[in-house]
Amino acid sequence: MSETQTQLPTDTWICASWQEYEQAIANLLNEKGKSYYYKGHMRLEMPPVSFDHGKDHVVIIFAVTLFAALKSIAATGLDTTTFRKTGVQDCQPDVAYYLRERAQTIPAGTGIVNLDRYSAPDLVIEVAKTSLLDDLGTKRSLYEELGIAEYWVVDVQNAQIIAYAIADQGSKRIQESQVLPGLTMSILEEALHRSREINQSQVGTWLLSQFQQKED
């Protein structure tokens, strides 16, 4: 790890110019860290990621993708992808989805998603074990300004999902997805609870049965 990296605090927002932020993330390329920039501040989040965080991450991606497939909703899911408005905002959410007519708007070969050129994702998800307060606070404000349609925070400690619909740079709590109508937070939370007791293949089988019941 370079001297620059060791001097930078992680998991907290620190005042920085865009140029300082670019230098910091250049030093993170081999560390697989996550980075955010908002209102003249940057936040660096470094690995390792916990076992529980990793499990919930996989369960949520599977659940959303399965639901979209069964409902014939076009969907492109992205794992820890960088979305950037150069000089202004930058983020690397754990999960993001483009849905319906936007599902194929980002061409193959794209690196960083330039939000001055492309639209923001329809759904952003952060999986939080140690970053819950920030995910519910500053990051939520960041996603409100980026124009994300819907934002979920997965509380790993409590197997809970705190979901928000976003409009006009504000947000409100929801119990059922508006971008994926019919997908309730209660079903997703039950899947998370079940994943503590059974393996993910069994959780997937249970989710499939629940989603198919809703179609009957």
N, CA and C of each residue as an Amber inpcrd file, in Angstrom:
protein
   648
   0.8520000  -1.1980000   0.0000000   0.0000000   0.0000000   0.0000000
   0.8820000   1.2410000   0.0000000   0.5670000   2.2100000  -0.8090000
   1.3980000   3.3940000  -0.9360000   1.2570000   4.3080000   0.2630000
   2.1950000   5.2410000   0.3790000   2.1320000   6.2070000   1.4700000
   0.8620000   7.0320000   1.3990000   0.4310000   7.3820000   0.1580000
  -0.8000000   8.1610000  -0.0070000  -1.9830000   7.4200000   0.5620000
  -2.0590000   6.1020000   0.2760000  -3.1880000   5.3150000   0.7460000
  -3.2260000   5.2270000   2.2640000  -2.0410000   5.0300000   2.8840000
  -2.0190000   4.8470000   4.3280000  -2.4120000   6.1270000   5.0490000
  -2.2680000   7.2800000   4.4000000  -2.5930000   8.5360000   5.0470000
  -4.0760000   8.8820000   4.9340000  -4.7820000   8.2510000   4.0250000
  -6.1800000   8.5920000   3.8080000  -7.0820000   7.7740000   4.7220000
  -7.9250000   8.4420000   5.5140000  -8.8760000   7.6910000   6.3300000
  -9.9300000   7.0300000   5.4520000 -10.4220000   5.8960000   5.8770000
 -11.4520000   5.1880000   5.1250000 -12.7500000   5.1360000   5.9200000
 -13.8360000   4.8190000   5.1960000 -15.1620000   4.6790000   5.8050000
 -15.6380000   5.9580000   6.4860000 -15.2130000   7.0780000   5.9580000
 -15.6820000   8.3680000   6.4500000 -15.5600000   9.3770000   5.3100000
 -16.3600000  10.4250000   5.3490000 -16.3050000  11.4660000   4.3260000
 -15.2530000  12.4840000   4.7050000 -14.3540000  12.8080000   3.7660000
 -13.3250000  13.8090000   4.0220000 -13.3430000  14.8430000   2.8960000
 -13.0500000  16.0710000   3.2390000 -13.0450000  17.1630000   2.2670000
 -11.9520000  16.9250000   1.2330000 -12.3040000  17.0520000  -0.0450000
 -11.3220000  16.8220000  -1.1120000 -11.8000000  17.4630000  -2.4030000
 -10.8580000  17.9700000  -3.1760000 -11.1890000  18.4490000  -4.5120000
 -11.3820000  17.2400000  -5.4170000 -11.9550000  17.4700000  -6.6090000
 -12.1050000  16.3630000  -7.5640000 -10.7350000  15.8110000  -7.9640000
  -9.7460000  16.6770000  -8.1090000  -8.4060000  16.2270000  -8.4780000
  -7.8040000  15.3390000  -7.3900000  -8.0060000  15.7140000  -6.1330000
  -7.5090000  14.8850000  -5.0210000  -8.2250000  13.5430000  -4.9980000
  -9.5080000  13.5860000  -5.3000000 -10.2820000  12.3420000  -5.3440000
  -9.7600000  11.4230000  -6.4440000  -9.5120000  11.9800000  -7.6310000
  -9.0020000  11.1700000  -8.7380000  -7.6730000  10.5180000  -8.3800000
  -6.8230000  11.2590000  -7.6900000  -5.5300000  10.6820000  -7.2860000
  -5.7380000   9.5650000  -6.2870000  -6.6590000   9.7810000  -5.3420000
  -6.9130000   8.7630000  -4.3240000  -7.4290000   7.4730000  -4.9420000
  -8.3680000   7.5790000  -5.8810000  -8.9240000   6.3510000  -6.4560000
  -7.9390000   5.6890000  -7.4120000  -7.0290000   6.4550000  -7.9960000
  -5.9840000   5.8460000  -8.8190000  -5.1050000   4.9460000  -7.9600000
  -4.8900000   5.3500000  -6.7330000  -4.0810000   4.5410000  -5.8090000
  -4.8350000   3.3210000  -5.2960000  -6.1600000   3.3060000  -5.5030000
  -6.9680000   2.1900000  -5.0140000  -7.1580000   1.0890000  -6.0490000
  -6.6470000   1.2840000  -7.2520000  -6.9420000   0.3630000  -8.3520000
  -6.6120000  -1.0800000  -8.0110000  -5.5340000  -1.3120000  -7.2720000
  -5.1260000  -2.6760000  -6.9440000  -5.6930000  -3.1520000  -5.6130000
  -6.4910000  -2.2970000  -4.9620000  -7.0200000  -2.6360000  -3.6460000
  -8.4900000  -3.0490000  -3.6830000  -9.1410000  -2.8700000  -4.8400000
 -10.5420000  -3.2450000  -5.0020000 -11.4460000  -2.5350000  -4.0010000
 -11.1010000  -1.3100000  -3.6660000 -11.9340000  -0.5400000  -2.7630000
 -13.0750000   0.1380000  -3.5030000 -14.0540000   0.6210000  -2.7540000
 -15.1620000   1.3890000  -3.3150000 -14.9270000   2.8610000  -3.0080000
 -15.4680000   3.7250000  -3.8710000 -15.2470000   5.1480000  -3.6590000
 -16.4840000   5.9450000  -4.0310000 -16.6430000   7.0780000  -3.3370000
 -17.7860000   7.9640000  -3.5470000 -17.2920000   9.4090000  -3.4970000
 -17.9420000  10.2850000  -4.2760000 -17.6300000  11.7120000  -4.2220000
 -18.9430000  12.4920000  -4.2630000 -19.0810000  13.4620000  -3.3380000
 -20.3470000  14.1940000  -3.2320000 -20.1240000  15.4890000  -2.4730000
 -20.5440000  16.5830000  -3.0610000 -20.4850000  17.8930000  -2.4190000
 -19.0890000  18.2130000  -1.8660000 -18.0570000  17.9930000  -2.6830000
 -16.7020000  18.3430000  -2.2870000 -16.0920000  17.4460000  -1.2340000
 -16.6530000  16.2560000  -1.0580000 -16.1200000  15.2930000  -0.0890000
 -15.9910000  13.9210000  -0.7550000 -15.0140000  13.1440000  -0.3020000
 -14.8580000  11.7870000  -0.8080000 -14.9200000  10.7890000   0.3410000
 -15.3320000   9.5770000  -0.0340000 -15.3970000   8.4790000   0.9320000
 -14.7960000   7.2470000   0.2710000 -13.8390000   6.6280000   0.9460000
 -13.1990000   5.4090000   0.4640000 -13.5710000   4.2660000   1.3880000
 -14.0050000   3.1720000   0.7910000 -14.3640000   1.9910000   1.5710000
 -13.4910000   0.8390000   1.1070000 -12.7700000   0.2470000   2.0430000
 -11.7820000  -0.7490000   1.6860000 -12.2190000  -2.1530000   2.0950000
 -11.7730000  -3.1930000   1.3360000 -12.0300000  -4.5620000   1.7390000
 -11.2090000  -4.8800000   2.9910000 -11.4670000  -6.0090000   3.6780000
 -12.3260000  -7.1040000   3.2270000 -13.8100000  -6.8660000   3.5300000
 -14.6580000  -7.5110000   2.7290000 -16.0950000  -7.5020000   2.9530000
 -16.4570000  -8.7700000   3.7120000 -17.3690000  -8.6550000   4.6670000
 -17.6720000  -9.7940000   5.5290000 -18.4370000 -10.9050000   4.7940000
 -18.3830000 -12.0920000   5.3690000 -19.1180000 -13.2520000   4.8660000
 -20.6140000 -12.9550000   4.7860000 -21.1780000 -12.3650000   5.8450000
 -22.6170000 -12.0630000   5.8730000 -22.9880000 -11.0550000   4.7890000
 -22.1600000 -10.0350000   4.5990000 -22.3840000  -9.0410000   3.5480000
 -22.3970000  -9.7150000   2.1900000 -21.4060000 -10.5680000   1.9460000
 -21.3210000 -11.2600000   0.6620000 -22.5130000 -12.1480000   0.3870000
 -22.9930000 -12.8540000   1.4050000 -24.1640000 -13.7250000   1.2340000
 -25.4090000 -12.9350000   0.8900000 -25.6750000 -11.8720000   1.6330000
 -26.8730000 -11.0720000   1.3720000 -26.8100000 -10.4200000  -0.0020000
 -25.6110000 -10.0150000  -0.3970000 -25.3950000  -9.4350000  -1.7220000
 -25.8740000 -10.3950000  -2.8080000 -25.4810000 -11.6580000  -2.6940000
 -25.8490000 -12.6610000  -3.6980000 -27.3510000 -12.9500000  -3.6650000
 -27.9260000 -13.0620000  -2.4740000 -29.3580000 -13.3560000  -2.3530000
 -30.1910000 -12.2560000  -3.0060000 -29.8290000 -11.0010000  -2.7700000
 -30.5960000  -9.8840000  -3.3190000 -30.4990000  -9.8450000  -4.8380000
 -29.3100000 -10.0310000  -5.3740000 -29.1550000 -10.0430000  -6.8290000
 -29.9790000 -11.1740000  -7.4440000 -29.9160000 -12.3490000  -6.8450000
 -30.6820000 -13.4790000  -7.3750000 -32.1750000 -13.1880000  -7.3320000
 -32.6510000 -12.6630000  -6.2030000 -34.0860000 -12.4120000  -6.0420000
 -34.6010000 -11.4070000  -7.0610000 -33.8960000 -10.3020000  -7.2300000
 -34.3410000  -9.2620000  -8.1610000 -34.3100000  -9.7840000  -9.5970000
 -33.2390000 -10.4590000  -9.9630000 -33.1150000 -10.9640000 -11.3320000
 -34.1630000 -12.0310000 -11.6170000 -34.4190000 -12.9160000 -10.6630000
 -35.4360000 -13.9460000 -10.8340000 -36.8150000 -13.3230000 -10.9990000
 -37.1420000 -12.3500000 -10.1510000 -38.4460000 -11.6960000 -10.2350000
 -38.6200000 -11.0400000 -11.5990000 -37.6010000 -10.3090000 -12.0420000
 -37.6900000  -9.6310000 -13.3390000 -37.8680000 -10.6390000 -14.4680000
 -37.1570000 -11.7650000 -14.3910000 -37.2630000 -12.7840000 -15.4410000
 -38.6640000 -13.3830000 -15.4900000 -39.2250000 -13.6940000 -14.3140000
 -40.5570000 -14.3000000 -14.2740000 -41.6360000 -13.3200000 -14.7390000
 -41.4090000 -12.0380000 -14.5270000 -42.3870000 -11.0120000 -14.9300000
 -42.1170000 -10.4830000 -16.3300000 -41.1100000 -11.0590000 -16.9940000
 -40.7320000 -10.6290000 -18.3510000 -40.3780000  -9.1430000 -18.3960000
 -39.6940000  -8.6840000 -17.3500000 -39.2200000  -7.3090000 -17.2900000
 -37.7530000  -7.2980000 -17.7270000 -37.4500000  -6.6030000 -18.7860000
 -36.0550000  -6.5050000 -19.2340000 -35.2190000  -5.8870000 -18.1170000
 -34.0830000  -6.4990000 -17.8140000 -33.2630000  -6.0270000 -16.7030000
 -31.7900000  -6.2830000 -16.9810000 -30.9700000  -5.3130000 -16.6380000
 -29.5200000  -5.4750000 -16.6550000 -29.0050000  -5.1030000 -15.2780000
 -28.4600000  -6.0840000 -14.5680000 -27.9180000  -5.8570000 -13.2370000
 -26.4230000  -5.5980000 -13.2860000 -25.9600000  -4.7390000 -12.4050000
 -24.5470000  -4.3650000 -12.3530000 -24.0260000  -4.5010000 -10.9330000
 -22.8540000  -5.0840000 -10.8080000 -22.2380000  -5.3260000  -9.5110000
 -21.0760000  -4.3520000  -9.3070000 -21.1860000  -3.4930000  -8.2800000
 -20.1110000  -2.5630000  -7.9090000 -19.5310000  -1.8450000  -9.1310000
 -20.4000000  -1.1770000  -9.8550000 -20.0240000  -0.4300000 -11.0560000
 -19.9150000   1.0620000 -10.7260000 -18.9870000   1.7440000 -11.3650000
 -18.8020000   3.1770000 -11.1250000 -19.7430000   3.9970000 -12.0100000
 -20.4890000   4.8940000 -11.3780000 -21.3480000   5.8560000 -12.0680000
 -20.8100000   7.2510000 -11.7550000 -20.5730000   8.0480000 -12.7870000
 -19.8360000   9.2920000 -12.5750000 -20.4130000  10.4740000 -13.3290000
 -20.5210000  11.6090000 -12.6150000 -20.6740000  12.9260000 -13.2250000
 -19.3610000  13.6440000 -12.9510000 -18.5240000  13.7400000 -13.9600000
 -17.1510000  14.1920000 -13.7690000 -17.0790000  15.5410000 -13.0620000
 -16.2690000  15.5620000 -12.0140000 -16.0580000  16.7850000 -11.2620000
 -17.1180000  17.0790000 -10.2350000 -18.1900000  16.2730000 -10.2250000
 -19.3230000  16.5850000  -9.3530000 -19.6810000  15.4290000  -8.4250000
 -19.9560000  14.2670000  -8.9920000 -20.4280000  13.1250000  -8.2040000
 -19.8430000  11.8290000  -8.7440000 -19.6390000  10.8890000  -7.8320000
 -19.1190000   9.5800000  -8.2030000 -19.6250000   8.5740000  -7.1820000
 -19.9710000   7.3760000  -7.6270000 -20.4480000   6.3700000  -6.6860000
 -20.2060000   4.9720000  -7.2440000 -20.1280000   4.0110000  -6.3320000
 -19.9760000   2.6080000  -6.6930000 -20.9220000   1.7780000  -5.8230000
 -22.2140000   1.8260000  -6.1090000 -23.1510000   1.0490000  -5.2980000
 -22.8960000  -0.4430000  -5.4170000 -23.2840000  -1.1820000  -4.3950000
 -23.0980000  -2.6330000  -4.4220000 -23.8190000  -3.2640000  -5.6080000
 -25.0370000  -2.8090000  -5.8700000 -25.8530000  -3.3720000  -6.9500000
 -26.6160000  -2.2420000  -7.6290000 -26.7750000  -2.3260000  -8.9360000
 -27.6060000  -1.3740000  -9.6650000 -28.3210000  -2.1050000 -10.7960000
 -29.5090000  -1.6370000 -11.1490000 -30.2850000  -2.2310000 -12.2400000
 -30.8160000  -1.1640000 -13.1740000 -30.6640000  -1.4200000 -14.4760000
 -31.4030000  -0.6950000 -15.5080000 -32.5450000  -1.6010000 -15.9510000
 -33.7540000  -1.0420000 -16.0440000 -34.9440000  -1.8480000 -16.3010000
 -35.6870000  -1.3720000 -17.5490000 -36.4250000  -2.3210000 -18.1330000
 -37.3020000  -2.0700000 -19.2850000 -36.5280000  -1.4330000 -20.4450000
 -36.9830000  -0.3020000 -20.9380000 -36.3680000   0.2650000 -22.1390000
 -34.9300000   0.7260000 -21.8860000 -34.5360000   0.8530000 -20.6250000
 -33.1700000   1.2670000 -20.3250000 -32.2070000   0.0910000 -20.1820000
 -32.7410000  -1.1180000 -20.2100000 -31.9230000  -2.2920000 -19.8930000
 -30.7410000  -2.4780000 -20.8280000 -30.8400000  -1.9740000 -22.0480000
 -29.7530000  -2.1550000 -23.0050000 -29.2010000  -0.8290000 -23.5290000
 -29.3210000   0.2100000 -22.7100000 -28.8440000   1.5190000 -23.1580000
 -27.3400000   1.6880000 -22.9920000 -26.7180000   0.9310000 -22.0790000
 -25.2800000   1.0480000 -21.8610000 -24.5810000   0.0190000 -22.7440000
 -23.7680000   0.4380000 -23.6890000 -23.1670000  -0.5150000 -24.6230000
 -22.0800000  -1.3690000 -23.9770000 -21.8920000  -2.5780000 -24.5120000
 -20.8000000  -3.4370000 -24.0770000 -19.4730000  -2.7160000 -24.3050000
 -18.5330000  -2.9550000 -23.4120000 -17.2350000  -2.3000000 -23.5230000
 -17.1320000  -1.0240000 -22.7190000 -18.2570000  -0.5870000 -22.1320000
 -18.2420000   0.6180000 -21.2980000 -17.4860000   0.3370000 -20.0060000
 -16.6520000   1.2740000 -19.5950000 -15.9640000   1.1530000 -18.3190000
 -16.7810000   1.8740000 -17.2590000 -16.3460000   3.0710000 -16.9190000
 -17.1160000   3.9190000 -16.0120000 -18.3550000   4.4210000 -16.7480000
 -19.5180000   4.3550000 -16.0920000 -20.7630000   4.8390000 -16.7050000
 -20.8320000   6.3510000 -16.5290000 -20.7580000   7.0600000 -17.6270000
 -20.7660000   8.5200000 -17.6320000 -22.2070000   9.0170000 -17.5590000
 -22.5900000   9.5640000 -16.4090000 -23.9710000  10.0200000 -16.2250000
 -24.2450000  11.3590000 -16.8920000 -23.2330000  11.9620000 -17.4870000
 -23.4830000  13.1120000 -18.3520000 -23.9340000  12.6500000 -19.7320000
 -23.7280000  11.3760000 -20.0150000 -24.1000000  10.8080000 -21.3080000
 -25.2570000   9.8200000 -21.1950000 -25.2530000   9.0240000 -20.1330000
 -26.2750000   7.9900000 -19.9580000 -27.1550000   8.3120000 -18.7520000
 -28.3390000   7.7290000 -18.7250000 -29.2460000   7.9350000 -17.5950000
 -28.7610000   7.1680000 -16.3700000 -29.2100000   7.6060000 -15.2120000
 -28.8990000   6.9070000 -13.9670000 -29.6840000   5.5950000 -13.9050000
 -29.2200000   4.6210000 -13.1240000 -29.9600000   3.3610000 -12.9980000
 -31.3600000   3.5850000 -12.4180000 -32.2420000   2.6250000 -12.6830000
 -33.5860000   2.6730000 -12.0970000 -33.5640000   2.2850000 -10.6230000
 -32.6970000   1.3440000 -10.2720000 -32.6460000   0.8140000  -8.9090000
 -31.1920000   0.7210000  -8.4610000 -30.9210000   1.2390000  -7.2620000
 -29.6020000   1.1080000  -6.6420000 -29.7810000   0.4500000  -5.2830000
 -28.8710000  -0.4760000  -4.9590000 -28.9430000  -1.2070000  -3.6930000
 -27.5810000  -1.1420000  -3.0080000 -27.5730000  -0.7460000  -1.7460000
 -26.3720000  -0.8370000  -0.9250000 -26.5930000  -1.9050000   0.1470000
 -25.6140000  -2.7750000   0.3070000 -25.6660000  -3.8250000   1.3320000
 -24.8010000  -3.3480000   2.4910000 -25.4250000  -3.1380000   3.6480000
 -24.7510000  -2.4460000   4.7500000 -24.6120000  -3.3270000   5.9760000
 -23.3620000  -3.5230000   6.3900000 -23.1240000  -4.1500000   7.6890000
 -22.4990000  -3.1440000   8.6440000 -21.4640000  -2.4290000   8.1770000
 -20.8260000  -1.4170000   9.0190000 -21.1260000   0.0060000   8.5390000
 -21.7540000   0.1360000   7.3700000 -21.9560000   1.4720000   6.7750000
 -23.4170000   1.9090000   6.7870000 -24.2480000   1.3030000   7.6410000
 -25.6940000   1.5210000   7.5760000 -26.0800000   2.9970000   7.7000000
 -25.5460000   3.6970000   8.6920000 -25.9530000   5.0870000   8.9040000
 -25.5940000   5.9500000   7.7090000 -24.4350000   5.7130000   7.1270000
 -24.0440000   6.4960000   5.9620000 -24.9000000   6.1510000   4.7500000
 -25.2200000   4.8620000   4.5830000 -26.0600000   4.4500000   3.4610000
 -27.4440000   5.0860000   3.5540000 -27.9410000   5.2390000   4.7700000
 -29.2600000   5.8470000   4.9620000 -29.2050000   7.3720000   4.9260000
 -28.0120000   7.9280000   5.1030000 -27.8690000   9.3710000   5.1830000
 -27.2680000   9.9940000   3.9410000 -25.9450000  10.1880000   3.9640000
 -25.2770000  10.9130000   2.8780000 -25.4440000  10.2310000   1.5290000
 -25.2990000   8.9070000   1.5000000 -25.4230000   8.2160000   0.2160000
 -26.8480000   8.3270000  -0.3310000 -27.8180000   8.3030000   0.5270000
 -29.1940000   8.4740000   0.0490000 -29.3590000   9.8470000  -0.5990000
 -28.7820000  10.8880000   0.0210000 -28.8340000  12.2250000  -0.5850000
 -28.1310000  12.2420000  -1.9330000 -27.0010000  11.5500000  -2.0300000
 -26.2720000  11.4580000  -3.2910000 -27.1410000  10.8280000  -4.3730000
 -27.8070000   9.7200000  -4.0480000 -28.6390000   9.0340000  -5.0470000
 -29.8930000   9.8390000  -5.3930000 -30.4040000  10.5970000  -4.4220000
 -31.5310000  11.4890000  -4.7310000 -31.1300000  12.4980000  -5.7980000
 -29.9470000  13.0900000  -5.6570000 -29.4970000  14.1010000  -6.6140000
 -29.1510000  13.4970000  -7.9750000 -28.7040000  12.2420000  -7.9760000
 -28.3800000  11.5840000  -9.2480000 -29.6240000  11.2040000 -10.0360000
 -30.7800000  11.2050000  -9.3850000 -32.0220000  10.8800000 -10.0770000
 -32.3070000   9.4020000 -10.1870000 -31.7600000   8.6230000  -9.2410000
 -32.1150000   7.2070000  -9.1680000 -33.6120000   7.1120000  -8.8640000
 -34.3110000   6.1660000  -9.4860000 -35.7600000   6.0580000  -9.2500000
 -36.0730000   5.3890000  -7.9120000 -35.2260000   4.4240000  -7.5130000
 -35.5110000   3.6700000  -6.2920000 -34.2020000   3.2480000  -5.6310000
 -34.1720000   3.2900000  -4.3070000 -32.9540000   3.0090000  -3.5440000
 -33.2840000   2.0990000  -2.3730000 -32.5620000   0.9880000  -2.2710000
 -32.7360000   0.0580000  -1.1510000 -31.4450000  -0.0260000  -0.3530000
 -31.5880000  -0.1300000   0.9660000 -30.4650000  -0.4260000   1.8390000
 -30.7510000  -1.7520000   2.5430000 -29.8660000  -2.7140000   2.3570000
 -29.9990000  -4.0100000   3.0230000 -29.2380000  -3.9390000   4.3420000
 -29.9690000  -4.0050000   5.4480000 -29.3830000  -4.0030000   6.7860000
 -29.0080000  -5.4460000   7.1280000 -27.7330000  -5.7750000   6.9710000
 -27.2740000  -7.1570000   7.1460000 -27.4960000  -7.6410000   8.5700000
 -27.2540000  -6.7750000   9.5410000 -27.3640000  -7.1880000  10.9520000
 -28.7720000  -7.6620000  11.2960000 -29.7840000  -7.0020000  10.7310000
 -31.1710000  -7.2870000  11.0910000 -31.9630000  -7.9600000   9.9770000
 -31.2880000  -8.3180000   8.8760000 -31.9620000  -8.9310000   7.7210000
 -33.1960000  -8.1080000   7.3350000 -33.0000000  -6.8120000   7.2120000
 -34.0800000  -5.8780000   6.9140000 -33.7270000  -5.0820000   5.6580000
 -34.7540000  -4.6900000   4.8920000 -34.5360000  -3.8490000   3.7230000
 -35.2840000  -2.5360000   3.9100000 -34.5480000  -1.4450000   3.8440000
 -35.1220000  -0.1100000   3.9730000 -35.1330000   0.4710000   2.5680000
 -36.3270000   0.5930000   2.0040000 -36.4600000   0.9640000   0.5900000
 -37.0960000   2.3390000   0.4520000 -36.6290000   3.0690000  -0.5610000
 -37.1200000   4.4200000  -0.8180000 -37.4600000   4.5890000  -2.2950000
 -38.5740000   5.2280000  -2.5660000 -38.8650000   5.7450000  -3.9040000
 -38.3270000   7.1690000  -3.9420000 -37.6770000   7.5180000  -5.0460000
 -37.0460000   8.8350000  -5.1610000 -37.7140000   9.6350000  -6.2760000
 -38.0340000  10.8750000  -5.9800000 -38.6030000  11.7860000  -6.9760000
 -38.3240000  13.2120000  -6.5420000 -38.0410000  14.0850000  -7.5020000
 -37.8160000  15.5080000  -7.2340000 -36.7500000  15.7320000  -6.1570000
 -35.6800000  14.9370000  -6.2270000 -34.5520000  15.0230000  -5.3070000
 -34.9680000  14.8370000  -3.8530000 -35.9920000  14.0230000  -3.6460000
 -36.4250000  13.6410000  -2.3090000 -36.7890000  12.1750000  -2.3120000
 -37.0360000  11.6120000  -1.1360000 -37.3440000  10.1830000  -1.0750000
 -38.3790000   9.8920000  -0.0040000 -39.0960000   8.7770000  -0.1980000
 -40.0730000   8.3370000   0.7910000 -39.9880000   6.8240000   0.9300000
 -40.2490000   6.3390000   2.1440000 -40.1910000   4.9080000   2.4120000
 -41.2940000   4.1750000   1.6710000 -40.9740000   2.9990000   1.1790000
 -41.9510000   2.1370000   0.5030000 -41.7990000   0.7210000   1.0160000
 -42.8780000  -0.0410000   0.9300000 -42.8620000  -1.4520000   1.3130000
 -42.9760000  -2.3710000   0.1050000 -43.2940000  -1.7980000  -1.0500000
 -43.3470000  -2.5470000  -2.3010000 -42.6400000  -1.7330000  -3.3700000
 -41.8250000  -2.4140000  -4.1580000 -41.0850000  -1.7180000  -5.2020000
 -42.0320000  -1.0570000  -6.1940000 -41.6800000   0.1490000  -6.6090000
 -42.4410000   0.8260000  -7.6520000 -41.8500000   0.5730000  -9.0330000
 -40.5500000   0.2750000  -9.0910000 -39.9380000  -0.0230000 -10.3870000
 -40.0960000  -1.5000000 -10.7520000 -40.3970000  -2.3340000  -9.7470000
 -40.6860000  -3.7590000  -9.9540000 -41.9870000  -4.0800000  -9.2190000
 -43.1350000  -3.6060000  -9.7370000 -44.4130000  -3.7560000  -9.0320000
 -44.7030000  -5.2170000  -8.6850000 -45.1300000  -5.4200000  -7.4570000
 -45.4220000  -6.7680000  -6.9800000 -44.3080000  -7.3630000  -6.1370000
 -43.1280000  -6.7780000  -6.1960000 -42.0080000  -7.2650000  -5.3860000
 -42.0100000  -6.5120000  -4.0600000 -42.3300000  -7.2160000  -2.9980000
 -42.4410000  -6.5950000  -1.6850000 -41.1700000  -6.7820000  -0.8720000
 -40.9110000  -5.8400000   0.0110000 -39.7480000  -5.9420000   0.8800000
 -39.9020000  -7.1020000   1.8540000 -41.1340000  -7.4360000   2.2070000
 -41.3470000  -8.5350000   3.1630000 -40.8790000  -9.8710000   2.5930000
 -41.1020000 -10.1030000   1.3030000 -40.6290000 -11.3490000   0.6860000
 -39.1080000 -11.3760000   0.6620000 -38.5010000 -10.2590000   0.3160000
 -37.0370000 -10.2020000   0.2790000 -36.4510000 -10.3810000   1.6730000
 -37.0780000  -9.7860000   2.6660000 -36.5880000  -9.9410000   4.0360000
 -36.7190000 -11.3810000   4.5070000 -37.8150000 -12.0330000   4.1430000
 -37.9840000 -13.4400000   4.4990000 -36.8990000 -14.2850000   3.8390000
 -36.5510000 -13.9560000   2.5990000 -35.4720000 -14.6720000   1.9130000
 -34.1510000 -14.5000000   2.6620000 -33.8930000 -13.2850000   3.1360000
 -32.6680000 -13.0440000   3.8990000 -32.6620000 -13.8360000   5.1930000
 -33.7960000 -13.8610000   5.8930000 -33.8910000 -14.6390000   7.1280000
 -33.6690000 -16.1280000   6.8470000 -34.2860000 -16.6320000   5.7960000
 -34.1300000 -18.0400000   5.4520000 -32.6870000 -18.3820000   5.0880000
 -31.9780000 -17.4210000   4.4830000 -30.5900000 -17.6830000   4.0870000
 -29.6680000 -17.8670000   5.2870000 -30.1480000 -17.4750000   6.4830000
 -29.3720000 -17.7240000   7.7120000 -29.4690000 -19.1840000   8.1470000
 -30.5010000 -19.8820000   7.6600000 -30.7620000 -21.2490000   8.1260000
 -30.5610000 -22.3070000   7.0420000 -30.7440000 -21.9340000   5.7730000
 -30.6510000 -22.9020000   4.6810000 -29.7390000 -22.3400000   3.5940000
 -29.3170000 -23.2010000   2.6590000 -28.3930000 -22.7220000   1.6340000
 -29.1250000 -21.9090000   0.5660000 -28.3510000 -21.2470000  -0.2810000
 -28.9400000 -20.3090000  -1.2290000 -29.7500000 -20.9960000  -2.3230000
 -29.4120000 -22.2240000  -2.6610000 -30.2260000 -22.9480000  -3.6420000
 -31.6260000 -23.1800000  -3.0930000 -31.7020000 -23.5170000  -1.8030000
 -33.0140000 -23.7070000  -1.1740000 -33.7670000 -22.3910000  -1.0730000
 -33.0550000 -21.3120000  -0.7830000 -33.6850000 -19.9950000  -0.7620000
 -34.2340000 -19.6600000  -2.1420000 -33.4750000 -19.9790000  -3.1810000
 -33.9180000 -19.7250000  -4.5470000 -35.1780000 -20.4970000  -4.8930000
 -35.2480000 -21.7490000  -4.4500000 -36.4400000 -22.5670000  -4.6930000
 -37.6510000 -21.9550000  -3.9980000 -37.4380000 -21.4820000  -2.7660000
 -38.5350000 -20.8430000  -2.0190000 -38.9890000 -19.5610000  -2.7260000
 -38.0380000 -18.7450000  -3.1650000 -38.3910000 -17.5090000  -3.8670000
 -39.1780000 -17.8060000  -5.1360000 -38.7510000 -18.8160000  -5.8700000
 -39.4480000 -19.1790000  -7.1070000 -40.8970000 -19.5330000  -6.8020000
 -41.1210000 -20.2990000  -5.7380000 -42.4920000 -20.6760000  -5.3710000
 -43.3170000 -19.4600000  -4.9810000 -42.7010000 -18.5200000  -4.2690000
 -43.4220000 -17.3240000  -3.8410000 -43.7960000 -16.4440000  -5.0320000
 -42.8650000 -16.2600000  -5.9470000 -43.1320000 -15.4230000  -7.1100000
 -44.1590000 -16.0530000  -8.0340000 -44.1260000 -17.3760000  -8.1650000
 -45.0910000 -18.0670000  -9.0240000 -46.4920000 -18.0140000  -8.4250000
 -46.5770000 -18.0820000  -7.0920000 -47.8800000 -17.9660000  -6.4180000
 -48.5250000 -16.6390000  -6.7560000 -47.7220000 -15.5740000  -6.8220000
 -48.2620000 -14.2420000  -7.1010000 -48.8230000 -14.1470000  -8.5110000
 -48.3970000 -15.0500000  -9.3810000 -48.8940000 -15.0360000 -10.7510000
 -50.2150000 -15.7950000 -10.8930000 -50.5160000 -16.6510000  -9.9080000
 -51.7540000 -17.4480000  -9.9770000 -52.9850000 -16.5930000  -9.7070000
